[in-house]
């Protein structure tokens, strides 16, 4: 019978310790000795033991006091104590020792056979108790993981069950099944989120592109009536911003922002205000169809920058999609129609600043837009700020005019463009937050398609067969790009069936 444990022998009598250690050697145990209660407590504070052989009768600190103090040692609460006493007729002492946590009692001098049996039994109980405690600890971890799945968002790696699943016992098998089920739930939820993201992103993209495409021919119509582009930009952005701010207030949102957020909005407003002025200037020199085509270049620019700065991971499918879209845009540019002052290469190059500026806004929103800042609030404030920033320039250039001073078609169109800009800006912020900068930039392709359609309808421009073929390439490229994928550490929510 082999015990194989680590035992602390506590006895002030050297002969008693020698007798005990001789038997422990036969049991293949390792041991340490303590000749006093204080020495025993010092060793117990620094080391772990499988059993303590404790003499009751010792000077200064006796065995009963050692037992009392062991109760305050958290690491020793599960250590069995075999009490040894020469007063086997004093049952009160024995009873008190048992009440204080002693596992068993052995009279002194002890019988070696009985001693071996008691030591082996105590160590075996300690081993069994350790197994039980370990099982309960693993069950607690499984329960905590199940509770995390049920009550919170989770990622399989955060359940911390991989080591439990490696065990070869039943608890390990249960943990491995649980982990596998968690991975399956996670994979299904990620796939579902991706589908939902695609559907929502597609709907936002189509709506935003359809409305922004309307702005293109309306800008051409405004320029025909009013060439004060800075003033047009001021009024359209101001009205768009006021509508969004009013929308935010009605929805119960606060317009108060911090200093850091103000810096972000200022940069955004400066870029957006510049793009508005360039758009209105180009609208008078470039046809509606050509301007719509140029806006599609935004998708390629954003993807190139996003891939370079690692905002989104590039892949072959996205490269192919953007390549097709770019091919369609270039083909349409090469077969452009030209007329007196219309679609001249100089103004085409100027107009190309618009998609570049829009692309800068894409990346800015994807990287810097504060997550706590509501999209309606940020859109409203940035549009008002864009109007305010360029108001002095409009005044100095003599472009400022009082809207509705003399009601005209251009004033009505400015109002419509302002409403479209406000609504499109809110949709665009949400689109980028949902689907990423690259997919969000693909609204430029939708804008191109919608802008061409609106230009044909409102400006009576011609749509050629080659234009239709090139647009088909653009749409195919849009499908291949797709929305951003979830990050590897994304968490999902587990929903129980009730």
Secondary structure, 3 states (H helix, E strand, C coil): CCCCCEEEEECCCHHHHHHHHHHHHHCCCEEEEECCHHHHHHHHHHCCCCEEEEECCCCCCCHHHHHHHHCCCHHHCCCEEEEEECCCCCHHHHHHHHHCCCCEEEECCCCHHHHHHHHHHHHHHHHHHHHHHHHHHHHHHHHHHHHHHHHCEECHHHHCCHHHHCCCCHHHHHHHHHHHHHHHHHHHHHHHHHHHHHHHHHHHHHHHHHHHHHHHHHHHHHHHHCCCHHHHHHHHHHHHHHHHHHHHHHCCCCCCCCHHHHHHHHHHHHHHHHHHHHHHHHCCCCCHHHHHHHHCHHHHHHHHHHHHCCCCCCCHHHHHHHHHHHHHHHHHHHCCCCECCECCHHHHHHHHHHHHHHHHHHHHHHHHCCCCCCHHHHHHHHHHHHHHHHHHHHHHCCCCCCCCCCCCHHHHHHHHHHHHHHHHHHHHHHHHHHHCHHHHHCHHHHHHHHHHHHHHHHHCCCCCHHHHHHHHHHHHHHHHHCCCCCCCCCCEECCCCC
